[in-house]
């Protein structure tokens, strides 16, 4: 009997770890287009706007499907959701490697986006049900933060793989690995019950049921039937969450902070580093790795300090304001004469400040009904992937419309001014975040 709490703790971490593996692949695909750009543009003669549109296809699907992903997480549970999504992403990656033109590239990347769009919401649902409420932001930051390390493989390792084996073989191999991960999730994760039968749907994620006969299962968590929170309630709750004005500031913060991060590390950063900063391709990839590491550290820091201080808004304000200054300095003053050490520090700082995006799911969750953790966090998540599609795509259109004869360095500076605007949008959003003191205040807000 004395070992049962340890078993439950080990089980929840094991479930989290297995569900987390496909999320690394999702982050790889988010950032892969920046490094693959030269190979794709050369083979298919893609204009900048067309390339940006192919890259954005992932984010179109991701943004559109975030709320349905939340509903799936609240209804059929993580096991089925993650297995299905990972399988679709595997097929999409293989199709990308086999593509014969721009249209095929677009739709295969769209399929990848469809598949991975459900992963984060499913993991957060598992976290909401299995971990204490006070740790939700920390676990969100840990998941999103460590997940961004999947993007490290989309920088120098991807550059080396494309150089050594070609972009087609590389993406086909990634698809094969993704299919194996889908099989692992289906095999090792116990099937989750619908939302109406999970603990904590009425009172929050603290509500566990240790007396369930399955409580000792190594990969499962006890689940007890509950009469509340069935799927029809999720649908009604979705409309209520969308109508909740407090759900939207996290959306705005995620839009600006994550959109600028993807513009730099996943779409145009490689070209900016080469044409404006005058570094080689390998060094440019390494600079982008520092950005990915920066958002990993920044996201974990922001969420952990938020949980420790029990303040959601303060760390987001400070990091958001710093991000505005950092982007202004980066676009206005940094050039080919800037020392390489300073470049690494600044790229890392830009990533670090983007980490405020990882505190937005908790900010949205804590102002909505506790039974709708999947739906409410998905609303915030939509903002990030709308930004990740819109900001880089806008930059591509500006790049294509730049006057002829203008130096590449000047063109890219003009294009990257969009990231200053994105950082300002994120900072404005932080001003309107409702302070929840790291607890769900939905009922308190509705009584006031």
C-alpha positions as CSV (number, residue, x, y, z in Angstrom):
1,X,0.0,0.0,0.0
2,X,2.9,2.4,0.8
3,X,4.1,2.1,-2.8
4,X,0.9,3.0,-4.5
5,X,1.4,6.8,-4.5
6,X,4.8,6.2,-6.1
7,X,3.3,4.0,-8.7
8,X,0.7,6.6,-9.6
9,X,3.4,9.3,-9.9
10,X,5.6,7.1,-12.0
11,X,2.6,6.2,-14.2
12,X,1.6,9.8,-14.8
13,X,5.2,10.6,-15.9
14,X,5.4,7.5,-18.1
15,X,2.1,8.4,-19.8
16,X,3.4,12.0,-20.3
17,X,6.7,10.8,-21.7
18,X,5.2,8.5,-24.2
19,X,2.7,11.1,-25.4
20,X,5.5,13.6,-25.6
21,X,7.6,11.7,-28.1
22,X,5.4,12.5,-31.2
23,X,5.3,16.1,-30.1
24,X,9.1,16.4,-30.7
25,X,8.4,15.4,-34.4
26,X,5.7,18.1,-34.5
27,X,8.3,20.7,-33.5
28,X,10.7,19.4,-36.0
29,X,8.2,20.0,-38.8
30,X,7.4,23.5,-37.6
31,X,11.0,24.7,-38.2
32,X,12.1,22.4,-41.0
33,X,11.2,24.7,-43.9
34,X,13.8,27.3,-43.1
35,X,16.7,24.9,-43.5
36,X,15.0,23.1,-46.4
37,X,14.4,26.3,-48.2
38,X,17.4,26.4,-50.5
39,X,16.8,22.8,-51.7
40,X,13.1,23.3,-52.4
41,X,13.5,26.7,-54.0
42,X,16.2,25.4,-56.3
43,X,14.4,22.3,-57.4
44,X,11.0,23.8,-57.9
45,X,11.9,27.5,-58.7
46,X,9.6,28.7,-55.9
47,X,9.0,32.5,-55.4
48,X,9.3,33.7,-51.8
49,X,5.5,34.0,-51.3
50,X,4.9,30.5,-52.7
51,X,7.6,29.1,-50.4
52,X,6.1,30.9,-47.4
53,X,2.7,29.6,-48.3
54,X,3.9,26.0,-48.3
55,X,5.6,26.6,-45.0
56,X,2.4,28.2,-43.6
57,X,0.2,25.2,-44.7
58,X,1.3,23.4,-41.6
59,X,0.1,26.4,-39.5
60,X,-3.2,26.8,-41.4
61,X,-4.2,23.3,-40.4
62,X,-2.8,23.7,-36.9
63,X,-4.7,26.9,-36.3
64,X,-8.0,25.7,-37.8
65,X,-8.0,22.4,-35.9
66,X,-6.9,23.6,-32.4
67,X,-10.5,23.9,-31.1
68,X,-11.6,20.6,-32.6
69,X,-8.4,19.1,-31.1
70,X,-9.5,20.4,-27.7
71,X,-12.9,18.8,-28.2
72,X,-11.2,15.5,-29.1
73,X,-9.0,15.7,-26.1
74,X,-12.0,16.3,-23.9
75,X,-14.0,13.5,-25.5
76,X,-12.1,10.5,-26.8
77,X,-8.9,11.0,-24.8
78,X,-5.2,11.2,-25.5
79,X,-4.5,7.7,-26.7
80,X,-6.8,7.6,-29.7
81,X,-6.2,11.3,-30.4
82,X,-2.4,11.1,-30.4
83,X,-2.3,7.8,-32.3
84,X,-4.5,9.0,-35.1
85,X,-2.8,12.4,-35.4
86,X,0.7,10.8,-35.4
87,X,-0.3,8.4,-38.1
88,X,-1.6,11.2,-40.4
89,X,1.6,13.2,-39.8
90,X,3.7,10.1,-40.8
91,X,1.8,9.8,-44.1
92,X,2.2,13.6,-44.7
93,X,6.0,13.5,-44.1
94,X,6.4,10.6,-46.6
95,X,4.2,12.4,-49.1
96,X,6.3,15.5,-48.7
97,X,9.4,13.6,-49.6
98,X,7.7,12.1,-52.7
99,X,6.2,15.5,-53.9
100,X,6.7,16.4,-57.5
101,X,5.7,20.0,-57.4
102,X,4.5,23.0,-55.3
103,X,0.9,21.8,-55.1
104,X,2.0,18.4,-53.7
105,X,4.4,20.1,-51.3
106,X,1.6,22.3,-50.0
107,X,-1.0,19.5,-49.4
108,X,1.5,17.1,-47.9
109,X,2.6,19.8,-45.5
110,X,-1.0,20.5,-44.8
111,X,-1.5,16.8,-43.9
112,X,1.5,17.0,-41.5
113,X,-0.2,20.0,-39.9
114,X,-3.5,18.2,-39.6
115,X,-1.8,15.2,-37.9
116,X,0.3,17.1,-35.4
117,X,-2.4,19.7,-34.6
118,X,-4.0,17.4,-32.0
119,X,-0.9,16.4,-30.0
120,X,-0.4,19.3,-27.7
121,X,-4.0,19.6,-26.6
122,X,-4.1,15.8,-25.9
123,X,-1.0,16.1,-23.7
124,X,-2.4,19.1,-21.8
125,X,-5.6,17.1,-21.2
126,X,-3.6,14.3,-19.8
127,X,-1.7,16.8,-17.6
128,X,-4.9,18.4,-16.4
129,X,-6.3,15.0,-15.3
130,X,-3.2,13.5,-13.9
131,X,-1.1,16.3,-12.3
132,X,-2.0,18.7,-9.5
133,X,-3.8,21.9,-10.6
134,X,-1.0,24.1,-9.2
135,X,1.5,22.5,-11.6
136,X,-0.4,23.0,-14.8
137,X,1.5,26.0,-16.0
138,X,4.8,24.3,-15.1
139,X,3.9,21.2,-17.0
140,X,2.7,23.2,-19.9
141,X,6.0,25.0,-20.0
142,X,7.9,21.8,-19.6
143,X,6.0,20.1,-22.4
144,X,6.1,23.1,-24.8
145,X,9.7,24.0,-23.8
146,X,11.2,20.6,-24.1
147,X,9.1,20.0,-27.2
148,X,10.8,22.9,-29.0
149,X,14.0,20.9,-28.7
150,X,12.5,18.8,-31.6
151,X,13.2,22.0,-33.6
152,X,16.9,21.6,-32.9
153,X,16.9,18.6,-35.3
154,X,15.4,20.9,-37.9
155,X,18.5,23.1,-37.9
156,X,22.1,21.8,-38.2
157,X,21.1,18.1,-38.1
158,X,18.6,18.6,-40.9
159,X,21.1,20.7,-42.9
160,X,23.6,17.8,-42.6
161,X,21.0,15.2,-43.5
162,X,19.8,17.1,-46.6
163,X,23.4,17.7,-47.6
164,X,24.3,14.0,-47.2
165,X,21.2,12.2,-48.2
166,X,18.9,14.7,-50.0
167,X,15.7,16.4,-48.7
168,X,13.5,13.6,-50.1
169,X,15.1,10.8,-48.3
170,X,15.3,12.8,-45.1
171,X,11.6,13.6,-45.0
172,X,10.7,10.0,-45.9
173,X,12.8,8.7,-43.0
174,X,11.2,11.2,-40.6
175,X,7.8,9.8,-41.7
176,X,8.9,6.2,-41.0
177,X,10.1,7.2,-37.5
178,X,6.8,9.0,-36.9
179,X,4.8,5.9,-37.8
180,X,6.8,3.9,-35.3
181,X,5.9,6.5,-32.6
182,X,2.2,6.1,-33.5
183,X,2.5,2.4,-32.9
184,X,4.3,2.9,-29.6
185,X,1.5,5.3,-28.3
186,X,-1.2,2.8,-29.3
187,X,0.5,-0.1,-27.7
188,X,1.7,1.4,-24.4
189,X,-1.0,4.0,-23.5
190,X,-4.1,2.7,-21.9
191,X,-7.3,3.8,-23.7
192,X,-8.6,7.0,-22.2
193,X,-12.3,7.3,-21.3
194,X,-14.5,10.1,-22.7
195,X,-14.5,13.4,-20.9
196,X,-17.7,12.5,-19.1
197,X,-16.0,9.6,-17.4
198,X,-12.7,11.1,-16.4
199,X,-11.8,12.3,-12.9
200,X,-11.7,16.0,-12.3
201,X,-14.1,17.1,-15.1
202,X,-16.3,18.8,-12.6
203,X,-13.9,20.0,-10.0
204,X,-10.5,20.2,-11.7
205,X,-7.5,17.9,-12.2
206,X,-7.0,17.3,-8.5
207,X,-9.9,14.9,-8.5
208,X,-8.3,11.4,-8.7
209,X,-9.8,8.1,-7.9
210,X,-7.1,5.8,-6.4
211,X,-9.7,3.1,-5.7
212,X,-10.1,2.3,-9.4
213,X,-9.2,-1.3,-10.1
214,X,-6.8,0.0,-12.8
215,X,-4.9,2.3,-10.5
216,X,-1.7,0.2,-10.4
217,X,-1.4,-0.1,-14.1
218,X,2.1,1.1,-15.1
219,X,0.8,3.2,-18.0
220,X,-2.6,4.1,-16.8
221,X,-4.2,6.5,-14.4
222,X,-7.3,5.7,-12.3
223,X,-10.5,7.0,-13.8
224,X,-13.9,7.0,-12.2
225,X,-17.3,7.6,-13.9
226,X,-18.7,11.1,-13.4
227,X,-22.2,12.1,-14.4
228,X,-21.1,15.6,-15.5
229,X,-19.2,17.1,-18.4
230,X,-20.3,14.8,-21.3
231,X,-19.7,15.8,-24.9
232,X,-22.9,17.9,-25.3
233,X,-21.7,20.0,-22.3
234,X,-18.3,20.3,-24.1
235,X,-20.1,21.8,-27.1
236,X,-22.0,24.2,-25.0
237,X,-18.9,25.0,-23.1
238,X,-17.0,25.7,-26.3
239,X,-19.4,28.5,-27.1
240,X,-19.2,29.8,-23.6
241,X,-15.4,29.8,-23.7
242,X,-15.4,31.6,-27.1
243,X,-17.8,34.2,-25.7
244,X,-15.6,34.7,-22.6
245,X,-13.6,37.9,-23.2
246,X,-10.9,36.7,-20.9
247,X,-10.1,33.9,-23.2
248,X,-8.8,36.3,-25.9
249,X,-5.7,38.1,-24.4
250,X,-3.8,34.8,-24.2
251,X,-4.7,34.3,-27.9
252,X,-3.2,37.7,-28.7
253,X,0.0,37.1,-26.7
254,X,0.5,33.7,-28.4
255,X,-0.2,35.2,-31.8
256,X,2.6,37.8,-31.5
257,X,5.2,35.9,-29.5
258,X,5.0,32.6,-31.4
259,X,4.5,34.1,-34.8
260,X,7.7,36.1,-34.5
261,X,9.6,33.0,-33.2
262,X,8.5,30.9,-36.2
263,X,9.3,33.8,-38.6
264,X,12.8,33.8,-37.3
265,X,13.6,30.2,-36.5
266,X,11.4,28.3,-38.9
267,X,11.0,30.4,-42.1
268,X,13.2,33.5,-42.8
269,X,15.9,33.4,-40.1
270,X,18.3,31.3,-42.2
271,X,18.1,33.8,-45.1
272,X,18.4,36.8,-42.8
273,X,21.5,35.5,-41.1
274,X,23.1,34.8,-44.5
275,X,22.1,38.0,-46.4
276,X,22.1,40.5,-43.6
277,X,24.5,39.2,-41.0
278,X,26.9,37.7,-43.5
279,X,27.4,34.3,-41.9
280,X,27.6,30.9,-43.6
281,X,24.8,28.4,-43.8
282,X,26.2,26.2,-41.0
283,X,26.6,29.2,-38.7
284,X,23.2,30.4,-39.6
285,X,21.7,27.0,-38.6
286,X,23.6,27.1,-35.3
287,X,22.3,30.6,-34.6
288,X,18.8,29.3,-35.0
289,X,19.5,26.5,-32.7
290,X,20.3,29.1,-30.0
291,X,16.9,30.6,-30.7
292,X,15.2,27.2,-30.1
293,X,17.2,26.6,-27.0
294,X,16.2,30.2,-25.9
295,X,12.5,29.5,-26.2
296,X,12.9,26.2,-24.4
297,X,14.6,27.9,-21.4
298,X,12.3,30.9,-21.6
299,X,9.1,28.9,-21.7
300,X,10.2,26.7,-18.7
301,X,11.4,29.8,-16.8
302,X,8.2,31.8,-17.4
303,X,5.9,28.9,-16.4
304,X,7.9,27.8,-13.4
305,X,8.3,31.3,-12.0
306,X,4.6,31.9,-12.7
307,X,3.7,28.9,-10.6
308,X,6.2,29.7,-7.9
309,X,5.0,33.3,-7.5
310,X,1.4,32.4,-8.3
311,X,1.4,35.3,-10.7
312,X,0.6,34.7,-14.4
313,X,0.7,38.3,-15.7
314,X,3.9,39.7,-14.2
315,X,6.5,37.4,-15.8
316,X,4.7,37.8,-19.1
317,X,4.8,41.6,-18.9
318,X,8.5,41.7,-18.1
319,X,9.5,39.2,-20.8
320,X,7.1,40.7,-23.4
321,X,8.5,44.2,-22.9
322,X,12.1,42.8,-23.1
323,X,11.1,41.1,-26.3
324,X,10.0,44.4,-27.9
325,X,13.3,46.0,-27.1
326,X,15.3,43.0,-28.3
327,X,13.5,42.8,-31.7
328,X,14.0,46.6,-32.2
329,X,17.7,46.2,-31.6
330,X,18.0,43.1,-33.7
331,X,16.3,44.7,-36.8
332,X,17.6,48.2,-36.5
333,X,21.2,47.9,-35.3
334,X,22.6,44.4,-35.8
335,X,24.6,43.8,-39.0
336,X,27.5,41.9,-40.5
337,X,29.9,43.8,-38.2
338,X,28.3,42.5,-35.0
339,X,30.5,40.0,-33.1
340,X,29.4,36.4,-33.4
341,X,29.1,36.1,-29.6
342,X,26.7,39.0,-29.5
343,X,24.7,37.4,-32.3
344,X,24.3,34.2,-30.3
345,X,23.3,36.1,-27.2
346,X,20.7,38.1,-29.1
347,X,19.2,35.1,-31.0
348,X,19.0,33.3,-27.6
349,X,17.3,36.4,-26.0
350,X,14.7,36.6,-28.8
351,X,13.9,32.9,-28.3
352,X,13.8,33.4,-24.5
353,X,11.3,36.2,-24.7
354,X,9.1,34.2,-27.0
355,X,8.7,31.8,-24.1
356,X,5.9,33.9,-22.8
357,X,3.7,32.0,-25.3
358,X,4.0,28.9,-23.1
359,X,2.2,30.6,-20.2
360,X,-0.9,31.4,-22.3
361,X,-2.6,28.0,-22.1
362,X,-2.7,28.2,-18.3
363,X,-3.9,31.8,-18.5
364,X,-6.8,30.7,-20.7
365,X,-7.6,27.5,-18.8
366,X,-7.9,29.3,-15.4
367,X,-10.6,31.7,-16.5
368,X,-12.8,29.0,-18.1
369,X,-14.8,26.1,-16.6
370,X,-12.5,23.4,-15.2
371,X,-14.1,20.6,-17.2
372,X,-13.1,22.3,-20.4
373,X,-9.3,22.4,-20.1
374,X,-8.8,21.0,-23.6
375,X,-11.2,23.5,-25.3
376,X,-10.0,26.5,-23.3
377,X,-6.3,25.9,-23.8
378,X,-6.9,25.3,-27.5
379,X,-8.4,28.8,-27.9
380,X,-5.1,30.3,-26.8
381,X,-3.2,27.8,-28.9
382,X,-5.0,28.9,-32.0
383,X,-3.5,32.3,-31.7
384,X,0.1,31.0,-31.9
385,X,-0.5,29.2,-35.1
386,X,-2.5,31.9,-36.7
387,X,0.5,34.1,-36.0
388,X,2.9,31.5,-37.2
389,X,1.1,31.4,-40.5
390,X,0.2,35.1,-41.0
391,X,3.5,36.8,-40.0
392,X,5.9,34.7,-42.1
393,X,3.4,34.8,-45.1
394,X,3.2,38.5,-44.8
395,X,7.0,38.8,-44.8
396,X,7.2,36.6,-47.9
397,X,4.7,38.8,-49.8
398,X,6.7,41.9,-48.8
399,X,9.9,40.2,-49.9
400,X,8.4,39.5,-53.4
401,X,7.2,43.0,-53.8
402,X,10.4,44.7,-52.8
403,X,11.8,47.2,-55.3
404,X,14.4,45.9,-57.7
405,X,17.9,47.1,-57.2
406,X,17.5,47.3,-53.4
407,X,20.3,45.5,-51.5
408,X,19.3,42.1,-50.0
409,X,20.3,43.3,-46.5
410,X,18.0,46.3,-46.7
411,X,15.1,44.2,-48.1
412,X,15.4,41.7,-45.2
413,X,15.6,44.5,-42.6
414,X,12.4,45.9,-44.0
415,X,10.8,42.5,-44.1
416,X,11.8,41.7,-40.5
417,X,10.1,44.9,-39.2
418,X,7.0,42.7,-39.1
419,X,8.6,40.9,-36.1
420,X,8.8,44.2,-34.2
421,X,5.1,44.7,-34.8
422,X,4.4,41.1,-33.7
423,X,6.3,41.6,-30.5
424,X,4.4,44.8,-29.8
425,X,1.1,42.9,-30.3
426,X,2.2,40.2,-27.8
427,X,3.1,42.9,-25.2
428,X,-0.2,44.6,-25.6
429,X,-1.9,41.3,-25.0
430,X,-0.1,40.8,-21.7
431,X,-1.6,44.0,-20.4
432,X,-5.1,42.4,-20.6
433,X,-4.3,39.0,-19.2
434,X,-6.6,38.3,-16.2
435,X,-4.5,37.5,-13.1
436,X,-5.7,34.1,-11.7
437,X,-3.1,33.6,-9.0
438,X,-2.3,30.2,-10.5
439,X,-5.8,28.7,-9.8
440,X,-9.0,28.3,-11.6
441,X,-11.2,31.4,-11.0
442,X,-14.0,30.6,-13.3
443,X,-16.7,30.3,-10.6
444,X,-15.3,33.3,-8.7
445,X,-15.5,35.5,-11.9
446,X,-19.0,34.4,-12.6
447,X,-20.1,35.2,-9.0
448,X,-18.6,38.7,-9.2
